[in-house]
Amino acid sequence: MPDLYAPLIERTTHPAKPPVLLVCEHASNHIPPAFANLGLPQSTLQTHIAWDPGAQGVARALRAALNADLVASTVSRLLYDCNRPPESPGAMPETSEIYEIPGNKALTAAQRAARTAAIYTPFRAALAALMDQHPTGIMVTVHSFTPIYHGQPRRCEIGVLHDTDTRLADALLAQPPAEFPHKLERNVPYSASDGVTHTLKTTAVARGWPNVMLEIRNDLIATAPQQHTMALALAQLLTKAIKTLKEAGNV
């Protein structure tokens, strides 16, 4: 498989101190022609099962606001979910919510290995290469979630998710509600028990970097102006939280 599966890497020329690394594992719904849309209609590839709508726009605006680096996947999570290890069924899911994924049925070990090598391995290598340049830093992964899941509405607006390292999540959630226009909630609509903290756990937690996963309800970031506004508000919140950690000697 060629390099067209390589992740998007956007560097900053004036890195923050401590440096911030943004990660967007589900940035794209692109499936290369060789995979014939995994047997799915184009309309399905526009839904949340194929990507995190709005997440890349928020991440790129955050990158500018925070003087951060960004690593983003350039293919659909259905082809390979970069927030799942190769051995996970969710890495190349046969089903997603109510949808069957024909092109992921009965994959051979060789097919799974080829996708892992083409998509997951370069993604992880990009993260490692950027993190290797700094003894410490901050990692923020940016995601979005659907307002309706299995027919049930989700009232949460923004989830603040973490694995065993709670430092950055605690600092974000400790800020006065008036500081931010949306309600923040801890570990909703997912948590570490759902397997969603793979990137955090195996990169940031493993290196001692404070980290957090942000899950934004996608109707709040459906347009470019909404994405920009959300990113600026999140940047202010993150800047204050990181300052709190620095003052406490936690980064």
Residue frames relative to the residue before (quaternion, step in Angstrom):
aa qw qx qy qz dx dy dz
M 1.0000 0.0000 0.0000 0.0000 0.00 0.00 0.00
P 0.4403 -0.7456 0.4386 0.2405 3.63 -0.77 0.99
D 0.7071 -0.4877 0.3301 0.3914 3.56 -1.38 0.12
L 0.4487 0.6934 -0.4665 0.3166 3.61 1.20 -0.02
Y 0.6232 0.5226 -0.3420 0.4707 3.60 1.27 -0.13
A 0.4312 0.7211 -0.4543 0.2961 3.60 1.26 -0.09
P 0.5320 -0.6461 0.4344 0.3329 3.60 -1.04 0.65
L 0.5058 -0.5787 0.5361 0.3490 3.52 -1.36 0.31
I 0.0387 -0.7806 0.6238 0.0019 3.57 -0.90 0.97
E 0.0089 -0.7856 0.6182 -0.0246 3.57 -0.72 1.09
R 0.1948 -0.8045 0.5567 0.0699 3.56 -0.65 1.19
T 0.3431 -0.6934 0.5854 0.2425 3.52 -1.26 0.43
T 0.4109 -0.7100 0.5127 0.2535 3.58 -1.09 0.63
H 0.7601 0.2472 -0.1467 0.5828 3.59 1.24 -0.35
P 0.1272 -0.8509 0.5040 0.0757 3.61 0.42 1.18
A 0.5124 -0.6235 0.5012 0.3123 3.51 -1.16 0.72
K 0.2577 -0.7315 0.6053 0.1795 3.55 -1.31 0.29
P 0.4310 -0.3118 -0.7954 0.2905 1.60 -0.92 2.35
P 0.5953 -0.5807 0.4056 0.3794 3.60 -1.14 0.53
V 0.2569 -0.7509 0.5927 0.1372 3.55 -1.14 0.72
L 0.1116 -0.7685 0.6281 0.0491 3.55 -0.95 0.96
L 0.1772 -0.7759 0.6018 0.0663 3.54 -0.69 1.19
V 0.1015 -0.7888 0.6058 0.0226 3.55 -1.03 0.84
C 0.0151 -0.7844 0.6199 -0.0144 3.57 -0.94 0.92
E 0.1838 -0.8468 0.4935 0.0748 3.55 0.12 1.34
H 0.7754 0.3067 -0.1454 0.5324 3.58 1.12 -0.66
A 0.1870 0.8505 -0.4730 0.1340 3.55 1.07 0.80
S 0.8127 0.2730 -0.0799 0.5085 3.58 1.03 -0.83
N 0.2727 -0.7349 0.5927 0.1849 3.55 -1.25 0.52
H 0.3695 0.7618 -0.4607 0.2662 3.59 1.27 0.29
I 0.0187 -0.7512 0.6598 0.0096 3.53 -1.05 0.88
P 0.4357 -0.7185 0.4704 0.2695 3.63 -0.53 1.11
P 0.6581 -0.5640 0.3345 0.3700 3.60 -1.06 0.75
A 0.5953 0.6026 -0.3700 0.3816 3.60 1.02 -0.69
F 0.7129 0.4506 -0.2516 0.4748 3.58 1.18 -0.51
A 0.3401 -0.7964 0.4595 0.1974 3.59 1.34 0.17
N 0.6553 -0.5547 0.2939 0.4202 3.55 0.92 1.02
L 0.4953 -0.6699 0.4084 0.3730 3.58 1.28 0.41
G 0.6605 -0.5290 0.2952 0.4437 3.55 1.21 0.56
L 0.5771 0.6033 -0.3604 0.4161 3.59 1.27 0.20
P 0.5025 -0.6185 0.4910 0.3521 3.62 -1.12 0.53
Q 0.6404 -0.5494 0.3737 0.3853 3.54 -1.16 0.59
S 0.6050 0.5749 -0.3606 0.4163 3.60 1.03 -0.71
T 0.6475 0.5143 -0.3233 0.4601 3.59 1.02 -0.74
L 0.6551 0.5250 -0.3135 0.4437 3.57 1.06 -0.71
Q 0.5995 0.5348 -0.3646 0.4707 3.58 1.27 -0.09
T 0.6118 0.5792 -0.3488 0.4106 3.59 1.21 -0.32
H 0.7187 -0.4769 0.3145 0.3964 3.53 -1.33 0.23
I 0.5730 0.6027 -0.4125 0.3717 3.63 1.08 -0.36
A 0.7003 0.4839 -0.2613 0.4551 3.58 1.16 -0.60
W 0.7961 -0.0241 0.0620 0.6015 3.59 1.21 -0.53
D 0.4587 -0.6179 0.5314 0.3541 3.56 -1.31 -0.22
P 0.2979 -0.7903 0.5031 0.1831 3.61 -0.02 1.26
G 0.8247 0.2441 -0.1992 0.4697 3.54 -0.97 0.93
A 0.5498 0.6581 -0.3982 0.3256 3.60 1.14 -0.48
Q 0.6674 0.4988 -0.3264 0.4464 3.60 0.90 -0.84
G 0.6276 0.5361 -0.3435 0.4480 3.60 0.99 -0.73
V 0.6492 0.4949 -0.3101 0.4873 3.56 1.00 -0.82
A 0.6678 0.5177 -0.3096 0.4362 3.58 0.86 -0.95
R 0.6791 0.4856 -0.3040 0.4590 3.59 0.91 -0.84
A 0.6507 0.4857 -0.3212 0.4873 3.59 1.03 -0.69
L 0.6132 0.5325 -0.3382 0.4754 3.59 1.09 -0.66
R 0.6090 0.5684 -0.3510 0.4276 3.57 0.99 -0.83
A 0.6780 0.4829 -0.2846 0.4756 3.56 0.94 -0.93
A 0.6925 0.5016 -0.2823 0.4350 3.57 0.90 -0.95
L 0.7665 0.3661 -0.1795 0.4962 3.59 1.07 -0.77
N 0.3585 -0.7185 0.5026 0.3202 3.62 1.25 -0.12
A 0.3471 0.7622 -0.4555 0.3017 3.52 0.95 1.00
D 0.4299 -0.6103 0.5754 0.3341 3.51 -1.40 0.04
L 0.1651 -0.7867 0.5903 0.0728 3.57 -1.20 0.55
V 0.0456 -0.7405 0.6695 0.0368 3.52 -1.14 0.83
A 0.0274 0.8117 -0.5788 0.0728 3.58 -0.71 1.11
S 0.4799 -0.6480 0.5063 0.3056 3.55 -1.07 0.72
T 0.2857 -0.7756 0.5430 0.1484 3.57 -1.12 0.69
V 0.7089 0.3608 -0.2629 0.5461 3.59 1.28 0.21
S 0.6788 -0.5258 0.3439 0.3800 3.52 -1.27 0.47
R 0.5657 -0.5936 0.4691 0.3278 3.52 -1.20 0.66
L 0.5925 0.5702 -0.3698 0.4326 3.60 1.20 -0.38
L 0.6362 0.5056 -0.3280 0.4817 3.56 1.12 -0.59
Y 0.7170 -0.2395 0.1277 0.6420 3.53 1.10 -0.85
D 0.2802 -0.7521 0.5767 0.1527 3.58 -0.81 1.05
C 0.3088 -0.8056 0.4813 0.1549 3.57 -0.29 1.27
N 0.6361 0.4785 -0.3425 0.4991 3.58 1.27 0.06
R 0.6564 0.4303 -0.3222 0.5293 3.57 1.21 0.58
P 0.4662 -0.6649 0.4967 0.3063 3.61 -1.03 0.71
P 0.6807 -0.5265 0.3154 0.4000 3.62 -1.12 0.53
E 0.6912 0.4929 -0.2912 0.4410 3.59 1.01 -0.71
S 0.5549 0.6228 -0.3926 0.3872 3.61 1.24 -0.22
P 0.5084 -0.6309 0.4822 0.3332 3.64 -0.97 0.75
G 0.6562 0.5375 -0.3064 0.4321 3.57 1.14 -0.63
A 0.4949 0.6616 -0.4375 0.3550 3.59 1.22 -0.18
M 0.7609 0.0389 0.0034 0.6477 3.56 1.13 -0.81
P 0.0986 -0.8876 0.4450 0.0669 3.57 0.63 1.17
E 0.3971 -0.6944 0.5497 0.2405 3.55 -1.10 0.75
T 0.7683 0.1000 -0.0772 0.6275 3.58 1.25 -0.46
S 0.0418 -0.7672 0.6389 0.0382 3.56 -1.22 0.54
E 0.7999 -0.1080 -0.0243 0.5899 3.54 -0.47 1.29
I 0.8159 -0.2045 0.1540 0.5185 3.65 -0.57 -1.09
Y 0.6199 0.5913 -0.3190 0.4054 3.59 1.28 -0.05
E 0.3041 -0.6934 0.6233 0.1958 3.53 -1.13 0.78
I 0.2322 -0.7691 0.5825 0.1237 3.59 -1.01 0.83
P 0.2826 -0.8169 0.4702 0.1780 3.63 0.10 1.24
G 0.6986 0.5039 -0.2797 0.4240 3.58 0.92 -0.86
N 0.6779 0.4495 -0.2931 0.5026 3.57 1.30 -0.08
K 0.4699 0.6845 -0.4408 0.3411 3.59 1.26 0.07
A 0.8774 0.0158 -0.0208 0.4790 3.54 -1.07 0.88
L 0.1453 0.7941 -0.5709 0.1497 3.58 0.85 0.94
T 0.4255 -0.6851 0.5259 0.2701 3.55 -1.04 0.74
A 0.6605 -0.4856 0.3813 0.4273 3.57 -1.25 0.28
A 0.6474 0.5246 -0.3160 0.4537 3.58 1.02 -0.79
Q 0.6486 0.5091 -0.3170 0.4687 3.60 1.01 -0.80
R 0.6502 0.5036 -0.3136 0.4746 3.58 0.96 -0.83
A 0.6587 0.5125 -0.3086 0.4564 3.57 0.95 -0.86
A 0.6414 0.5312 -0.3248 0.4483 3.59 1.03 -0.79
R 0.6621 0.4841 -0.3098 0.4810 3.58 0.95 -0.82
T 0.6253 0.5420 -0.3359 0.4499 3.57 0.97 -0.81
A 0.6899 0.4880 -0.2749 0.4586 3.55 0.88 -0.97
A 0.7115 0.4729 -0.2595 0.4504 3.58 1.00 -0.81
I 0.8001 0.3099 -0.1272 0.4976 3.59 1.00 -0.81
Y 0.7552 0.4089 -0.2248 0.4603 3.56 0.57 -1.18
T 0.6759 0.5182 -0.3112 0.4217 3.59 0.79 -0.97
P 0.6838 0.4531 -0.3144 0.4779 3.68 0.83 -0.79
F 0.6033 0.5583 -0.3558 0.4446 3.58 1.08 -0.71
R 0.6916 0.4652 -0.2726 0.4807 3.56 0.86 -0.99
A 0.6308 0.5347 -0.3385 0.4491 3.58 1.02 -0.71
A 0.6294 0.5325 -0.3309 0.4592 3.59 1.06 -0.75
L 0.6389 0.5107 -0.3252 0.4747 3.58 0.98 -0.82
A 0.6757 0.5059 -0.2982 0.4456 3.57 0.83 -0.98
A 0.6530 0.5314 -0.3208 0.4339 3.58 0.94 -0.88
L 0.6758 0.4742 -0.2931 0.4823 3.58 0.97 -0.81
M 0.6774 0.4902 -0.2981 0.4605 3.59 0.93 -0.84
D 0.5980 0.5840 -0.3558 0.4180 3.59 1.09 -0.64
Q 0.6305 0.5650 -0.3301 0.4175 3.59 1.17 -0.47
H 0.7713 0.2841 -0.1415 0.5517 3.58 1.27 -0.31
P 0.4753 -0.6731 0.4752 0.3085 3.62 -0.94 0.76
T 0.7880 -0.0215 0.0031 0.6153 3.55 1.16 -0.55
G 0.0697 0.7855 -0.6117 0.0632 3.55 -1.29 0.27
I 0.4824 -0.6256 0.5322 0.3045 3.53 -1.39 -0.24
M 0.1066 -0.7774 0.6144 0.0822 3.59 -0.97 0.81
V 0.0183 -0.7672 0.6409 -0.0159 3.54 -1.00 0.96
T 0.1283 -0.7754 0.6129 0.0819 3.57 -0.71 1.03
V 0.2385 -0.7999 0.5461 0.0710 3.55 -0.95 0.98
H 0.0448 0.7990 -0.5910 0.1016 3.54 -0.73 1.17
S 0.1668 -0.7415 0.6242 0.1810 3.54 -1.34 0.09
F 0.1837 -0.7821 0.5867 0.1015 3.55 -1.24 0.47
T 0.5558 -0.6418 0.4294 0.3079 3.52 -1.18 0.64
P 0.5136 -0.6640 0.4474 0.3087 3.62 -1.00 0.77
I 0.7553 0.2417 -0.1434 0.5921 3.59 1.23 -0.51
Y 0.0399 0.8030 -0.5902 0.0722 3.57 -0.70 1.10
H 0.8183 -0.0586 -0.0391 0.5705 3.55 -0.64 1.21
G 0.7243 -0.4711 0.2288 0.4485 3.54 1.01 0.92
Q 0.6523 0.5115 -0.3118 0.4643 3.59 1.25 -0.08
P 0.4199 -0.7099 0.4992 0.2655 3.60 -0.85 0.92
R 0.2321 -0.7426 0.6112 0.1457 3.53 -1.19 0.64
R 0.2607 -0.8045 0.5195 0.1220 3.56 -0.60 1.13
C 0.4873 0.6530 -0.4380 0.3798 3.58 1.21 -0.30
E 0.3025 -0.7554 0.5540 0.1761 3.56 -1.05 0.75
I 0.7956 -0.0640 0.0650 0.5989 3.57 0.84 -0.95
G 0.2091 -0.7751 0.5875 0.1019 3.52 -0.82 1.05
V 0.1975 -0.7415 0.6336 0.0986 3.54 -1.11 0.85
L 0.0389 -0.8517 0.5203 -0.0487 3.55 -0.13 1.34
H 0.0073 0.7934 -0.6083 0.0194 3.54 -1.15 0.66
D 0.3890 -0.6439 0.5919 0.2892 3.50 -1.39 0.19
T 0.8346 -0.1797 0.1119 0.5086 3.63 -0.87 -0.82
D 0.6664 0.4462 -0.2954 0.5192 3.60 1.18 -0.47
T 0.0974 -0.8418 0.5309 0.0064 3.58 -0.35 1.27
R 0.3698 0.7919 -0.4548 0.1710 3.60 1.23 -0.14
L 0.7355 0.4113 -0.2539 0.4748 3.58 0.69 -1.02
A 0.6181 0.5325 -0.3451 0.4641 3.60 1.01 -0.75
D 0.6517 0.5150 -0.3212 0.4548 3.59 0.91 -0.87
A 0.6706 0.5050 -0.2989 0.4538 3.58 0.94 -0.89
L 0.6383 0.5132 -0.3255 0.4726 3.59 1.05 -0.71
L 0.7261 0.4551 -0.2466 0.4526 3.56 0.83 -1.01
A 0.6200 0.5626 -0.3398 0.4286 3.59 1.21 -0.39
Q 0.5567 0.6218 -0.3993 0.3795 3.58 1.19 -0.29
P 0.6076 -0.5823 0.3893 0.3746 3.60 -1.05 0.71
P 0.5656 -0.6256 0.4127 0.3442 3.63 -0.91 0.84
A 0.6218 0.5675 -0.3443 0.4157 3.58 1.08 -0.68
E 0.5769 0.6181 -0.3637 0.3908 3.58 1.24 -0.35
F 0.7905 0.2324 -0.0836 0.5605 3.58 1.22 -0.46
P 0.4690 -0.7361 0.4154 0.2560 3.64 -0.83 0.93
H 0.7391 0.3504 -0.2207 0.5312 3.62 1.23 -0.13
K 0.5327 -0.6347 0.4581 0.3219 3.54 -1.18 0.58
L 0.2165 -0.7616 0.6019 0.1038 3.53 -0.92 1.01
E 0.0253 -0.7944 0.6069 -0.0014 3.57 -0.98 0.84
R 0.4689 -0.6922 0.4825 0.2610 3.54 -1.07 0.79
N 0.8853 -0.0196 -0.0022 0.4647 3.55 -1.05 0.96
V 0.5523 0.4985 -0.4648 0.4800 3.53 0.79 1.17
P 0.5821 -0.1642 -0.7954 -0.0385 1.60 -2.14 1.30
Y 0.7006 0.3642 -0.2558 0.5577 3.59 1.33 0.15
S 0.1340 -0.7592 0.6242 0.1267 3.53 -1.36 0.07
A 0.7448 -0.3932 0.2833 0.4586 3.56 -1.31 0.02
S 0.6127 0.5720 -0.3529 0.4158 3.59 1.08 -0.62
D 0.6461 0.5052 -0.3158 0.4772 3.60 1.25 -0.32
G 0.5406 -0.6582 0.3832 0.3574 3.58 1.26 0.03
V 0.4941 0.7083 -0.4013 0.3053 3.58 1.26 0.17
T 0.6557 0.5197 -0.3222 0.4429 3.60 1.23 -0.13
H 0.2139 0.8197 -0.5092 0.1517 3.59 1.19 0.46
T 0.6812 0.4755 -0.3014 0.4680 3.59 0.79 -0.97
L 0.6558 0.5153 -0.3171 0.4515 3.58 0.84 -0.94
K 0.7113 0.4967 -0.2680 0.4188 3.56 0.73 -1.11
T 0.7803 0.3823 -0.1879 0.4580 3.56 0.84 -0.98
T 0.7203 0.3505 -0.2580 0.5401 3.61 1.23 -0.06
A 0.7886 0.3357 -0.1942 0.4771 3.60 0.34 -1.21
V 0.6786 0.4671 -0.3052 0.4777 3.61 0.79 -0.93
A 0.6457 0.5434 -0.3185 0.4317 3.56 0.96 -0.86
R 0.7480 0.3695 -0.2068 0.5111 3.61 1.11 -0.63
G 0.5339 -0.6549 0.3949 0.3609 3.58 1.24 -0.02
W 0.4299 0.6875 -0.4742 0.3429 3.59 1.22 0.37
P 0.4547 -0.6312 0.5412 0.3193 3.62 -0.94 0.77
N 0.0238 0.8302 -0.5485 0.0965 3.56 -0.90 0.89
V 0.0037 -0.7802 0.6255 0.0075 3.52 -1.31 0.36
M 0.2638 -0.7169 0.6202 0.1781 3.53 -1.28 0.51
L 0.1711 -0.7862 0.5886 0.0790 3.57 -0.78 1.04
E 0.0938 -0.7746 0.6252 0.0169 3.56 -0.83 1.09
I 0.0830 -0.8193 0.5672 -0.0156 3.56 -0.49 1.26
R 0.4530 -0.6744 0.4985 0.3023 3.61 -0.80 0.92
N 0.4618 -0.7750 0.3542 0.2463 3.53 -0.49 1.21
D 0.5686 0.5715 -0.4105 0.4261 3.63 1.15 -0.23
L 0.6170 0.5473 -0.3407 0.4512 3.59 1.25 -0.31
I 0.7709 0.2603 -0.1431 0.5635 3.59 1.27 -0.32
A 0.2337 0.8250 -0.4833 0.1768 3.57 1.08 0.76
T 0.7699 0.2832 -0.1579 0.5497 3.60 1.15 -0.54
A 0.6622 -0.5136 0.3651 0.4055 3.56 -1.23 0.40
P 0.6509 0.4953 -0.3405 0.4638 3.66 0.90 -0.75
Q 0.6384 0.5152 -0.3313 0.4661 3.60 1.00 -0.76
Q 0.6404 0.5263 -0.3242 0.4558 3.57 0.98 -0.82
H 0.6620 0.5057 -0.3034 0.4625 3.57 0.94 -0.89
T 0.6614 0.5072 -0.3031 0.4619 3.58 0.91 -0.91
M 0.6543 0.5058 -0.3095 0.4693 3.57 0.94 -0.89
A 0.6555 0.5233 -0.3198 0.4407 3.58 0.91 -0.87
L 0.6579 0.5062 -0.3185 0.4578 3.60 0.93 -0.83
A 0.6567 0.4994 -0.3112 0.4717 3.58 0.99 -0.82
L 0.6633 0.4903 -0.3029 0.4774 3.59 0.97 -0.83
A 0.6175 0.5525 -0.3465 0.4397 3.60 1.03 -0.73
Q 0.6429 0.5134 -0.3212 0.4690 3.57 0.98 -0.80
L 0.6588 0.5131 -0.2965 0.4635 3.54 0.97 -0.93
L 0.6820 0.4876 -0.2850 0.4647 3.57 0.89 -0.94
T 0.6246 0.5475 -0.3397 0.4412 3.59 0.98 -0.80
K 0.6721 0.4803 -0.2931 0.4814 3.58 0.95 -0.85
A 0.6524 0.5132 -0.3186 0.4578 3.58 0.96 -0.82
I 0.6563 0.5000 -0.3103 0.4723 3.60 0.96 -0.85
K 0.6168 0.5363 -0.3412 0.4643 3.59 1.04 -0.74
T 0.6280 0.5368 -0.3255 0.4599 3.58 1.01 -0.82
L 0.6609 0.5026 -0.3016 0.4685 3.57 0.96 -0.87
K 0.6432 0.5232 -0.3202 0.4583 3.58 0.96 -0.85
E 0.6774 0.5002 -0.2941 0.4521 3.57 0.88 -0.93
A 0.6986 0.4446 -0.2569 0.4982 3.57 1.16 -0.62
G 0.4752 -0.6942 0.4183 0.3424 3.57 1.32 -0.04
N 0.4619 0.7035 -0.4174 0.3429 3.55 1.21 0.57
V 0.7614 0.2154 -0.1922 0.5804 3.56 1.21 0.30
